[in-house]
């Protein structure tokens, strides 16, 4: 798994529960939901390499007045790490979302 994603997961795990972590979680889960279409680690890495502007937009939409939540190393990297764990079947990630109807 990408070292950046591992670092982000460690940071997130160490973050004490409180309002800020709840806000980060809301953003992370929205980004994670958008990553469910990446079925393999290679597809996930390609998605990451293509850029993270879309993830920043998700954060801005959810928290337009909280620029700290727009930092991809605090949101997207965690979501990518969680999706990688889902793909690899490792603990520490929510279960993958079921496929959407018509997929």
Phi and psi in radians as a Rosetta constraint file:
Dihedral C 1 N 2 CA 2 C 2 CIRCULARHARMONIC -0.979 0.35
Dihedral N 2 CA 2 C 2 N 3 CIRCULARHARMONIC 2.326 0.35
Dihedral C 2 N 3 CA 3 C 3 CIRCULARHARMONIC -1.057 0.35
Dihedral N 3 CA 3 C 3 N 4 CIRCULARHARMONIC -0.618 0.35
Dihedral C 3 N 4 CA 4 C 4 CIRCULARHARMONIC -1.083 0.35
Dihedral N 4 CA 4 C 4 N 5 CIRCULARHARMONIC -0.686 0.35
Dihedral C 4 N 5 CA 5 C 5 CIRCULARHARMONIC -1.194 0.35
Dihedral N 5 CA 5 C 5 N 6 CIRCULARHARMONIC -0.696 0.35
Dihedral C 5 N 6 CA 6 C 6 CIRCULARHARMONIC -1.094 0.35
Dihedral N 6 CA 6 C 6 N 7 CIRCULARHARMONIC -0.779 0.35
Dihedral C 6 N 7 CA 7 C 7 CIRCULARHARMONIC -1.069 0.35
Dihedral N 7 CA 7 C 7 N 8 CIRCULARHARMONIC -0.755 0.35
Dihedral C 7 N 8 CA 8 C 8 CIRCULARHARMONIC -1.113 0.35
Dihedral N 8 CA 8 C 8 N 9 CIRCULARHARMONIC -0.720 0.35
Dihedral C 8 N 9 CA 9 C 9 CIRCULARHARMONIC -1.100 0.35
Dihedral N 9 CA 9 C 9 N 10 CIRCULARHARMONIC -0.721 0.35
Dihedral C 9 N 10 CA 10 C 10 CIRCULARHARMONIC -1.112 0.35
Dihedral N 10 CA 10 C 10 N 11 CIRCULARHARMONIC -0.754 0.35
Dihedral C 10 N 11 CA 11 C 11 CIRCULARHARMONIC -1.041 0.35
Dihedral N 11 CA 11 C 11 N 12 CIRCULARHARMONIC -0.821 0.35
Dihedral C 11 N 12 CA 12 C 12 CIRCULARHARMONIC -1.122 0.35
Dihedral N 12 CA 12 C 12 N 13 CIRCULARHARMONIC -0.726 0.35
Dihedral C 12 N 13 CA 13 C 13 CIRCULARHARMONIC -1.106 0.35
Dihedral N 13 CA 13 C 13 N 14 CIRCULARHARMONIC -0.634 0.35
Dihedral C 13 N 14 CA 14 C 14 CIRCULARHARMONIC -1.389 0.35
Dihedral N 14 CA 14 C 14 N 15 CIRCULARHARMONIC -0.280 0.35
Dihedral C 14 N 15 CA 15 C 15 CIRCULARHARMONIC -1.143 0.35
Dihedral N 15 CA 15 C 15 N 16 CIRCULARHARMONIC 2.174 0.35
Dihedral C 15 N 16 CA 16 C 16 CIRCULARHARMONIC -1.150 0.35
Dihedral N 16 CA 16 C 16 N 17 CIRCULARHARMONIC 2.557 0.35
Dihedral C 16 N 17 CA 17 C 17 CIRCULARHARMONIC -1.163 0.35
Dihedral N 17 CA 17 C 17 N 18 CIRCULARHARMONIC 2.382 0.35
Dihedral C 17 N 18 CA 18 C 18 CIRCULARHARMONIC 3.067 0.35
Dihedral N 18 CA 18 C 18 N 19 CIRCULARHARMONIC -3.045 0.35
Dihedral C 18 N 19 CA 19 C 19 CIRCULARHARMONIC -0.970 0.35
Dihedral N 19 CA 19 C 19 N 20 CIRCULARHARMONIC -0.762 0.35
Dihedral C 19 N 20 CA 20 C 20 CIRCULARHARMONIC -1.114 0.35
Dihedral N 20 CA 20 C 20 N 21 CIRCULARHARMONIC -0.745 0.35
Dihedral C 20 N 21 CA 21 C 21 CIRCULARHARMONIC -1.140 0.35
Dihedral N 21 CA 21 C 21 N 22 CIRCULARHARMONIC -0.647 0.35
Dihedral C 21 N 22 CA 22 C 22 CIRCULARHARMONIC -1.070 0.35
Dihedral N 22 CA 22 C 22 N 23 CIRCULARHARMONIC -0.735 0.35
Dihedral C 22 N 23 CA 23 C 23 CIRCULARHARMONIC -1.147 0.35
Dihedral N 23 CA 23 C 23 N 24 CIRCULARHARMONIC -0.781 0.35
Dihedral C 23 N 24 CA 24 C 24 CIRCULARHARMONIC -1.031 0.35
Dihedral N 24 CA 24 C 24 N 25 CIRCULARHARMONIC -0.787 0.35
Dihedral C 24 N 25 CA 25 C 25 CIRCULARHARMONIC -1.034 0.35
Dihedral N 25 CA 25 C 25 N 26 CIRCULARHARMONIC -0.719 0.35
Dihedral C 25 N 26 CA 26 C 26 CIRCULARHARMONIC -1.052 0.35
Dihedral N 26 CA 26 C 26 N 27 CIRCULARHARMONIC -0.747 0.35
Dihedral C 26 N 27 CA 27 C 27 CIRCULARHARMONIC -1.226 0.35
Dihedral N 27 CA 27 C 27 N 28 CIRCULARHARMONIC -0.782 0.35
Dihedral C 27 N 28 CA 28 C 28 CIRCULARHARMONIC -1.037 0.35
Dihedral N 28 CA 28 C 28 N 29 CIRCULARHARMONIC -0.773 0.35
Dihedral C 28 N 29 CA 29 C 29 CIRCULARHARMONIC -1.165 0.35
Dihedral N 29 CA 29 C 29 N 30 CIRCULARHARMONIC -0.584 0.35
Dihedral C 29 N 30 CA 30 C 30 CIRCULARHARMONIC -1.182 0.35
Dihedral N 30 CA 30 C 30 N 31 CIRCULARHARMONIC -0.706 0.35
Dihedral C 30 N 31 CA 31 C 31 CIRCULARHARMONIC -1.186 0.35
Dihedral N 31 CA 31 C 31 N 32 CIRCULARHARMONIC -0.756 0.35
Dihedral C 31 N 32 CA 32 C 32 CIRCULARHARMONIC -1.012 0.35
Dihedral N 32 CA 32 C 32 N 33 CIRCULARHARMONIC -0.717 0.35
Dihedral C 32 N 33 CA 33 C 33 CIRCULARHARMONIC -1.039 0.35
Dihedral N 33 CA 33 C 33 N 34 CIRCULARHARMONIC -0.693 0.35
Dihedral C 33 N 34 CA 34 C 34 CIRCULARHARMONIC -1.228 0.35
Dihedral N 34 CA 34 C 34 N 35 CIRCULARHARMONIC -0.300 0.35
Dihedral C 34 N 35 CA 35 C 35 CIRCULARHARMONIC -1.607 0.35
Dihedral N 35 CA 35 C 35 N 36 CIRCULARHARMONIC -0.019 0.35
Dihedral C 35 N 36 CA 36 C 36 CIRCULARHARMONIC -1.129 0.35
Dihedral N 36 CA 36 C 36 N 37 CIRCULARHARMONIC -0.302 0.35
Dihedral C 36 N 37 CA 37 C 37 CIRCULARHARMONIC -1.424 0.35
Dihedral N 37 CA 37 C 37 N 38 CIRCULARHARMONIC -0.052 0.35
Dihedral C 37 N 38 CA 38 C 38 CIRCULARHARMONIC -1.587 0.35
Dihedral N 38 CA 38 C 38 N 39 CIRCULARHARMONIC 1.827 0.35
Dihedral C 38 N 39 CA 39 C 39 CIRCULARHARMONIC -1.472 0.35
Dihedral N 39 CA 39 C 39 N 40 CIRCULARHARMONIC -0.248 0.35
Dihedral C 39 N 40 CA 40 C 40 CIRCULARHARMONIC -2.349 0.35
Dihedral N 40 CA 40 C 40 N 41 CIRCULARHARMONIC 2.862 0.35
Dihedral C 40 N 41 CA 41 C 41 CIRCULARHARMONIC -1.089 0.35
Dihedral N 41 CA 41 C 41 N 42 CIRCULARHARMONIC -0.690 0.35
Dihedral C 41 N 42 CA 42 C 42 CIRCULARHARMONIC -1.071 0.35
Dihedral N 42 CA 42 C 42 N 43 CIRCULARHARMONIC -0.738 0.35
Dihedral C 42 N 43 CA 43 C 43 CIRCULARHARMONIC -1.140 0.35
Dihedral N 43 CA 43 C 43 N 44 CIRCULARHARMONIC -0.657 0.35
Dihedral C 43 N 44 CA 44 C 44 CIRCULARHARMONIC -1.148 0.35
Dihedral N 44 CA 44 C 44 N 45 CIRCULARHARMONIC -0.754 0.35
Dihedral C 44 N 45 CA 45 C 45 CIRCULARHARMONIC -1.117 0.35
Dihedral N 45 CA 45 C 45 N 46 CIRCULARHARMONIC -0.687 0.35
Dihedral C 45 N 46 CA 46 C 46 CIRCULARHARMONIC -1.090 0.35
Dihedral N 46 CA 46 C 46 N 47 CIRCULARHARMONIC -0.734 0.35
Dihedral C 46 N 47 CA 47 C 47 CIRCULARHARMONIC -1.088 0.35
Dihedral N 47 CA 47 C 47 N 48 CIRCULARHARMONIC -0.712 0.35
Dihedral C 47 N 48 CA 48 C 48 CIRCULARHARMONIC -1.142 0.35
Dihedral N 48 CA 48 C 48 N 49 CIRCULARHARMONIC -0.797 0.35
Dihedral C 48 N 49 CA 49 C 49 CIRCULARHARMONIC -1.124 0.35
Dihedral N 49 CA 49 C 49 N 50 CIRCULARHARMONIC -0.441 0.35
Dihedral C 49 N 50 CA 50 C 50 CIRCULARHARMONIC -1.280 0.35
Dihedral N 50 CA 50 C 50 N 51 CIRCULARHARMONIC -0.230 0.35
Dihedral C 50 N 51 CA 51 C 51 CIRCULARHARMONIC 2.055 0.35
Dihedral N 51 CA 51 C 51 N 52 CIRCULARHARMONIC 2.752 0.35
Dihedral C 51 N 52 CA 52 C 52 CIRCULARHARMONIC -2.058 0.35
Dihedral N 52 CA 52 C 52 N 53 CIRCULARHARMONIC 0.250 0.35
Dihedral C 52 N 53 CA 53 C 53 CIRCULARHARMONIC -0.995 0.35
Dihedral N 53 CA 53 C 53 N 54 CIRCULARHARMONIC -0.662 0.35
Dihedral C 53 N 54 CA 54 C 54 CIRCULARHARMONIC -1.074 0.35
Dihedral N 54 CA 54 C 54 N 55 CIRCULARHARMONIC -0.647 0.35
Dihedral C 54 N 55 CA 55 C 55 CIRCULARHARMONIC -1.220 0.35
Dihedral N 55 CA 55 C 55 N 56 CIRCULARHARMONIC -0.671 0.35
Dihedral C 55 N 56 CA 56 C 56 CIRCULARHARMONIC -1.097 0.35
Dihedral N 56 CA 56 C 56 N 57 CIRCULARHARMONIC -0.677 0.35
Dihedral C 56 N 57 CA 57 C 57 CIRCULARHARMONIC -1.114 0.35
Dihedral N 57 CA 57 C 57 N 58 CIRCULARHARMONIC -0.679 0.35
Dihedral C 57 N 58 CA 58 C 58 CIRCULARHARMONIC -1.037 0.35
Dihedral N 58 CA 58 C 58 N 59 CIRCULARHARMONIC -0.789 0.35
Dihedral C 58 N 59 CA 59 C 59 CIRCULARHARMONIC -1.125 0.35
Dihedral N 59 CA 59 C 59 N 60 CIRCULARHARMONIC -0.754 0.35
Dihedral C 59 N 60 CA 60 C 60 CIRCULARHARMONIC -1.131 0.35
Dihedral N 60 CA 60 C 60 N 61 CIRCULARHARMONIC -0.670 0.35
Dihedral C 60 N 61 CA 61 C 61 CIRCULARHARMONIC -1.118 0.35
Dihedral N 61 CA 61 C 61 N 62 CIRCULARHARMONIC -0.720 0.35
Dihedral C 61 N 62 CA 62 C 62 CIRCULARHARMONIC -1.341 0.35
Dihedral N 62 CA 62 C 62 N 63 CIRCULARHARMONIC -0.611 0.35
Dihedral C 62 N 63 CA 63 C 63 CIRCULARHARMONIC -2.415 0.35
Dihedral N 63 CA 63 C 63 N 64 CIRCULARHARMONIC 1.239 0.35
Dihedral C 63 N 64 CA 64 C 64 CIRCULARHARMONIC -1.124 0.35
Dihedral N 64 CA 64 C 64 N 65 CIRCULARHARMONIC -0.358 0.35
Dihedral C 64 N 65 CA 65 C 65 CIRCULARHARMONIC -1.833 0.35
Dihedral N 65 CA 65 C 65 N 66 CIRCULARHARMONIC 0.254 0.35
Dihedral C 65 N 66 CA 66 C 66 CIRCULARHARMONIC -2.258 0.35
Dihedral N 66 CA 66 C 66 N 67 CIRCULARHARMONIC 1.356 0.35
Dihedral C 66 N 67 CA 67 C 67 CIRCULARHARMONIC -0.996 0.35
Dihedral N 67 CA 67 C 67 N 68 CIRCULARHARMONIC -0.449 0.35
Dihedral C 67 N 68 CA 68 C 68 CIRCULARHARMONIC -1.031 0.35
Dihedral N 68 CA 68 C 68 N 69 CIRCULARHARMONIC -0.509 0.35
Dihedral C 68 N 69 CA 69 C 69 CIRCULARHARMONIC -1.407 0.35
Dihedral N 69 CA 69 C 69 N 70 CIRCULARHARMONIC -0.106 0.35
Dihedral C 69 N 70 CA 70 C 70 CIRCULARHARMONIC -1.513 0.35
Dihedral N 70 CA 70 C 70 N 71 CIRCULARHARMONIC -0.167 0.35
Dihedral C 70 N 71 CA 71 C 71 CIRCULARHARMONIC -1.219 0.35
Dihedral N 71 CA 71 C 71 N 72 CIRCULARHARMONIC 1.996 0.35
Dihedral C 71 N 72 CA 72 C 72 CIRCULARHARMONIC -1.115 0.35
Dihedral N 72 CA 72 C 72 N 73 CIRCULARHARMONIC -0.470 0.35
Dihedral C 72 N 73 CA 73 C 73 CIRCULARHARMONIC -1.234 0.35
Dihedral N 73 CA 73 C 73 N 74 CIRCULARHARMONIC -0.201 0.35
Dihedral C 73 N 74 CA 74 C 74 CIRCULARHARMONIC -1.859 0.35
Dihedral N 74 CA 74 C 74 N 75 CIRCULARHARMONIC -0.207 0.35
Dihedral C 74 N 75 CA 75 C 75 CIRCULARHARMONIC -2.231 0.35
Dihedral N 75 CA 75 C 75 N 76 CIRCULARHARMONIC -1.147 0.35
Dihedral C 75 N 76 CA 76 C 76 CIRCULARHARMONIC -1.084 0.35
Dihedral N 76 CA 76 C 76 N 77 CIRCULARHARMONIC -0.743 0.35
Dihedral C 76 N 77 CA 77 C 77 CIRCULARHARMONIC -1.086 0.35
Dihedral N 77 CA 77 C 77 N 78 CIRCULARHARMONIC -0.646 0.35
Dihedral C 77 N 78 CA 78 C 78 CIRCULARHARMONIC -1.144 0.35
Dihedral N 78 CA 78 C 78 N 79 CIRCULARHARMONIC -0.803 0.35
Dihedral C 78 N 79 CA 79 C 79 CIRCULARHARMONIC -1.085 0.35
Dihedral N 79 CA 79 C 79 N 80 CIRCULARHARMONIC -0.732 0.35
Dihedral C 79 N 80 CA 80 C 80 CIRCULARHARMONIC -1.104 0.35
Dihedral N 80 CA 80 C 80 N 81 CIRCULARHARMONIC -0.706 0.35
Dihedral C 80 N 81 CA 81 C 81 CIRCULARHARMONIC -1.111 0.35
Dihedral N 81 CA 81 C 81 N 82 CIRCULARHARMONIC -0.715 0.35
Dihedral C 81 N 82 CA 82 C 82 CIRCULARHARMONIC -1.127 0.35
Dihedral N 82 CA 82 C 82 N 83 CIRCULARHARMONIC -0.726 0.35
Dihedral C 82 N 83 CA 83 C 83 CIRCULARHARMONIC -1.147 0.35
Dihedral N 83 CA 83 C 83 N 84 CIRCULARHARMONIC -0.675 0.35
Dihedral C 83 N 84 CA 84 C 84 CIRCULARHARMONIC -1.061 0.35
Dihedral N 84 CA 84 C 84 N 85 CIRCULARHARMONIC -0.733 0.35
Dihedral C 84 N 85 CA 85 C 85 CIRCULARHARMONIC -1.099 0.35
Dihedral N 85 CA 85 C 85 N 86 CIRCULARHARMONIC -0.689 0.35
Dihedral C 85 N 86 CA 86 C 86 CIRCULARHARMONIC -1.055 0.35
Dihedral N 86 CA 86 C 86 N 87 CIRCULARHARMONIC -0.853 0.35
Dihedral C 86 N 87 CA 87 C 87 CIRCULARHARMONIC -1.060 0.35
Dihedral N 87 CA 87 C 87 N 88 CIRCULARHARMONIC -0.736 0.35
Dihedral C 87 N 88 CA 88 C 88 CIRCULARHARMONIC -1.431 0.35
Dihedral N 88 CA 88 C 88 N 89 CIRCULARHARMONIC -0.130 0.35
Dihedral C 88 N 89 CA 89 C 89 CIRCULARHARMONIC 1.260 0.35
Dihedral N 89 CA 89 C 89 N 90 CIRCULARHARMONIC 0.483 0.35
Dihedral C 89 N 90 CA 90 C 90 CIRCULARHARMONIC -1.577 0.35
Dihedral N 90 CA 90 C 90 N 91 CIRCULARHARMONIC 2.667 0.35
Dihedral C 90 N 91 CA 91 C 91 CIRCULARHARMONIC -1.227 0.35
Dihedral N 91 CA 91 C 91 N 92 CIRCULARHARMONIC 2.864 0.35
Dihedral C 91 N 92 CA 92 C 92 CIRCULARHARMONIC 1.722 0.35
Dihedral N 92 CA 92 C 92 N 93 CIRCULARHARMONIC 0.214 0.35
Dihedral C 92 N 93 CA 93 C 93 CIRCULARHARMONIC -2.349 0.35
Dihedral N 93 CA 93 C 93 N 94 CIRCULARHARMONIC 2.611 0.35
Dihedral C 93 N 94 CA 94 C 94 CIRCULARHARMONIC -1.121 0.35
Dihedral N 94 CA 94 C 94 N 95 CIRCULARHARMONIC 2.724 0.35
Dihedral C 94 N 95 CA 95 C 95 CIRCULARHARMONIC -1.061 0.35
Dihedral N 95 CA 95 C 95 N 96 CIRCULARHARMONIC 2.589 0.35
Dihedral C 95 N 96 CA 96 C 96 CIRCULARHARMONIC -1.055 0.35
Dihedral N 96 CA 96 C 96 N 97 CIRCULARHARMONIC 2.614 0.35
Dihedral C 96 N 97 CA 97 C 97 CIRCULARHARMONIC -1.241 0.35
Dihedral N 97 CA 97 C 97 N 98 CIRCULARHARMONIC 2.522 0.35
Dihedral C 97 N 98 CA 98 C 98 CIRCULARHARMONIC -1.151 0.35
Dihedral N 98 CA 98 C 98 N 99 CIRCULARHARMONIC 2.667 0.35
Dihedral C 98 N 99 CA 99 C 99 CIRCULARHARMONIC -1.028 0.35
Dihedral N 99 CA 99 C 99 N 100 CIRCULARHARMONIC 2.499 0.35
Dihedral C 99 N 100 CA 100 C 100 CIRCULARHARMONIC -1.255 0.35
Dihedral N 100 CA 100 C 100 N 101 CIRCULARHARMONIC 2.616 0.35
Dihedral C 100 N 101 CA 101 C 101 CIRCULARHARMONIC -0.985 0.35
Dihedral N 101 CA 101 C 101 N 102 CIRCULARHARMONIC 2.357 0.35
Dihedral C 101 N 102 CA 102 C 102 CIRCULARHARMONIC 1.540 0.35
Dihedral N 102 CA 102 C 102 N 103 CIRCULARHARMONIC 0.029 0.35
